């Protein structure tokens, strides 16, 4: 999902890992001369009175140590894993609290604590319905899937002349090129790392659907993934949520997840321009860049006091931002080069995580029996977007509100002809012809409605799906039939339900903001460097 699609986007939040990290602080980087902000989970260590060193581990388990930037904000928190352990331990012996805290652990990617909480729940009540269901699903996920030579051969033939190889995990087979190319100095993920990430996403998807009462079962055959060096045909991708040259997409007709390793990530272009500019300035003496410094150049490694004006949009260094760069010493610029390089690497990984989490959710929904064949497009789009880990936040929480989708949603509220709940449920917002903006608008409204229903009325979603299951899969369902099933599932008062939906969406905040407010041990520090 490209941030350039909407003019009001000014923030890029990046977290770090699919599995909750050991370090817990949230570190907010405002990148000079751009409107980009990174929010990372890591650890801030004071080197001296003027500087902090930020250390964290990326999705691909690379370790980064970055210098703080002007206006860096550090939110001191325990790690997500530490929070989950504390919550599960405190709820031991109390069934309702245990359900709440195990769900919290699952939502925040701390799957080990979710499963430990389920074990504790079953110790207290061996016949607890959700506990026994989750335990059964875990056992089913652990069962080996037999090899399928015919399916492997078909995947190898997907691209004629391919000299790739099949790499397998418990639930996936992946067609990998013989050599994973590196691009732009960013280390590419190895096939085994891709499979590990997909296995984690599948575990979370299955357990979260079960926790919300949706029908779900682990796949009976290995799911297929193809890593390719050229963009695949996107005829069956349509205009769902992203441009047709997306780096990662699920093919509905083939039920294959395609990963195009060579695709560019447009939203990171401002950062790349800044990187190029700083590399250029490093070679120019300070006195030539800033004649006023002849009387004494700023020394040390700290950034100029007072921070930098956040100039313009994604166009790169301009105005006050460029002036700030010209005032930096060579030492400061060299440290900025290292920091920007690290942020660039993490940005690439997190945009990939955003795409793969969403596209894998389409594949899981299709392969795990969650939705009947008669399910409308808004349910498929909305469910995939719910499991999308937005690049703005990376992994902090399932269903986290990303800046891009929230911005699209809020912009749609200003439209006098805005999409209503009935328009979504009946599929009117998906009626052709559709532009990419129309598709993004429809997808965002679907995300918003599914988010609300899953969070506030999950039992209604299960009932709605049961009603859809009774319909012939190839039948063109009249609007009144669809709305009748919907009203029966959610109580019939659609006006009141829509009002609750709008209130829910307007109250949503990014999870790191919630943690900052809710965690009693949290504190916030703002750098003046």
TASUL-V898406 format. One record per backbone hydrogen bond with DSSP energy under -1.0 kcal/mol. NH is the residue of the N-H (numbers start at 0). CO is the residue of the C=O. E is the energy in kcal/mol with one decimal. If there is no record, write none. Layout:
BEGIN
NH,CO,E
NH,CO,E
END
This chain:
BEGIN
4,1,-1.5
5,2,-1.3
8,5,-1.5
24,41,-1.4
25,74,-2.4
26,39,-3.5
27,72,-3.6
28,37,-3.5
30,35,-2.4
33,30,-1.6
37,28,-2.4
39,26,-2.7
41,24,-3.0
42,54,-2.2
44,52,-2.5
46,50,-1.6
47,50,-1.0
52,44,-3.1
53,65,-3.6
54,42,-2.6
55,63,-2.0
57,61,-2.9
60,57,-2.1
63,55,-2.9
65,53,-3.0
67,51,-1.4
71,68,-2.0
72,27,-2.1
73,524,-3.0
74,25,-3.3
75,522,-3.2
82,78,-2.4
83,79,-2.5
84,80,-2.7
85,81,-2.1
86,82,-2.4
87,83,-2.8
88,84,-2.5
89,85,-2.1
90,86,-1.3
91,88,-1.0
93,90,-2.4
97,93,-2.7
98,94,-2.3
99,95,-1.9
100,96,-2.7
101,97,-2.6
102,98,-1.8
103,99,-1.7
104,100,-2.3
105,101,-2.3
106,102,-2.9
107,103,-1.8
108,105,-1.8
109,104,-2.4
110,108,-1.5
113,109,-1.6
114,110,-2.5
115,111,-2.0
116,112,-2.5
117,113,-2.0
118,114,-2.0
119,115,-2.2
120,116,-2.4
121,117,-2.3
122,118,-1.6
123,119,-1.5
124,120,-2.0
127,124,-1.9
131,127,-2.9
132,128,-1.9
133,129,-3.0
134,130,-2.3
135,131,-2.2
136,132,-2.5
137,133,-2.3
138,134,-2.0
139,135,-2.3
140,136,-2.6
141,137,-1.2
151,147,-2.3
152,148,-2.5
153,149,-2.2
154,150,-2.1
155,151,-2.1
156,152,-1.6
157,154,-1.2
161,158,-1.9
164,175,-2.5
166,173,-2.7
168,171,-2.6
172,222,-2.6
173,166,-3.1
174,224,-3.0
175,164,-3.1
182,185,-1.1
185,182,-1.8
193,189,-2.0
194,190,-2.5
195,191,-2.2
196,192,-2.1
197,193,-2.4
198,194,-2.5
199,195,-1.9
200,196,-2.2
201,197,-2.5
202,198,-2.3
203,199,-2.3
204,200,-2.6
205,201,-2.8
206,202,-2.2
207,203,-2.7
208,204,-2.4
209,205,-2.0
210,206,-2.5
211,207,-1.8
212,209,-1.5
213,208,-2.9
216,367,-1.7
222,170,-3.1
224,172,-2.3
225,256,-2.7
226,174,-3.1
227,258,-2.8
236,233,-1.3
237,233,-1.1
245,242,-1.3
248,257,-1.9
250,255,-3.0
254,250,-1.9
256,223,-2.3
257,248,-3.0
258,225,-2.8
259,246,-4.1
260,227,-1.6
262,259,-1.2
267,264,-1.7
268,265,-2.2
271,267,-2.1
272,268,-2.6
273,269,-2.0
274,270,-2.4
275,271,-2.3
276,272,-2.2
277,273,-2.7
278,274,-2.3
279,275,-1.7
280,276,-2.3
281,277,-2.1
283,280,-1.9
288,284,-1.7
289,285,-3.2
292,289,-2.4
293,290,-1.7
295,292,-2.3
305,527,-2.0
306,303,-1.3
310,308,-1.5
320,317,-1.6
322,318,-1.7
323,319,-2.0
324,320,-1.8
325,321,-2.2
326,322,-1.1
327,324,-1.3
332,328,-2.4
333,329,-2.4
334,330,-1.9
335,331,-2.1
336,332,-2.4
337,333,-1.6
338,334,-2.1
339,335,-2.9
340,336,-2.3
341,337,-2.0
342,338,-2.5
343,339,-2.6
344,340,-2.1
345,341,-2.2
346,342,-2.7
347,343,-2.2
348,344,-1.8
349,345,-2.4
350,346,-2.2
351,347,-1.8
352,348,-2.1
353,349,-2.2
354,350,-2.0
355,351,-3.1
356,352,-2.2
357,353,-1.7
358,354,-3.0
359,355,-2.2
360,356,-1.2
361,357,-1.5
362,358,-1.8
363,359,-3.1
364,360,-2.7
365,361,-1.9
366,362,-1.9
367,363,-2.2
374,371,-2.1
379,375,-1.4
380,376,-3.0
381,377,-2.3
382,378,-2.3
383,379,-2.1
384,380,-2.4
385,381,-1.8
386,382,-1.5
389,387,-1.0
392,389,-2.2
393,389,-3.4
397,106,-2.5
398,385,-1.3
399,396,-1.7
405,401,-2.2
406,402,-2.1
407,403,-2.4
408,404,-2.6
409,405,-2.7
410,406,-2.4
411,407,-2.0
412,408,-1.2
413,410,-1.1
414,411,-1.2
417,414,-1.3
423,419,-1.7
424,420,-2.6
425,421,-2.4
426,423,-1.0
427,422,-1.6
428,422,-1.2
429,426,-1.5
430,427,-1.7
438,434,-2.4
439,435,-2.4
440,436,-2.5
441,437,-2.7
442,438,-2.8
443,439,-2.5
444,440,-2.1
445,441,-2.3
446,442,-2.7
447,443,-2.5
448,444,-2.3
449,445,-2.8
450,446,-2.7
451,447,-2.0
452,448,-2.7
453,449,-2.9
454,450,-2.0
455,451,-2.9
456,452,-2.1
460,456,-1.6
461,457,-2.0
462,458,-1.8
463,459,-2.7
464,460,-2.7
465,461,-1.9
466,462,-1.9
467,463,-2.3
468,464,-2.1
470,467,-1.7
474,471,-1.5
476,474,-1.0
481,477,-2.0
482,478,-2.9
483,479,-1.6
484,480,-2.2
485,481,-2.3
486,482,-3.0
487,483,-2.1
488,484,-1.7
489,485,-2.1
493,491,-1.5
496,492,-2.1
497,493,-2.5
498,494,-2.0
499,495,-2.2
500,496,-2.1
501,497,-2.4
502,498,-2.1
503,499,-2.4
504,500,-2.3
505,501,-2.2
506,502,-1.4
513,509,-1.5
514,510,-2.9
515,511,-1.8
516,512,-1.5
517,513,-2.9
518,514,-2.5
521,518,-1.6
524,73,-2.6
526,71,-3.5
END
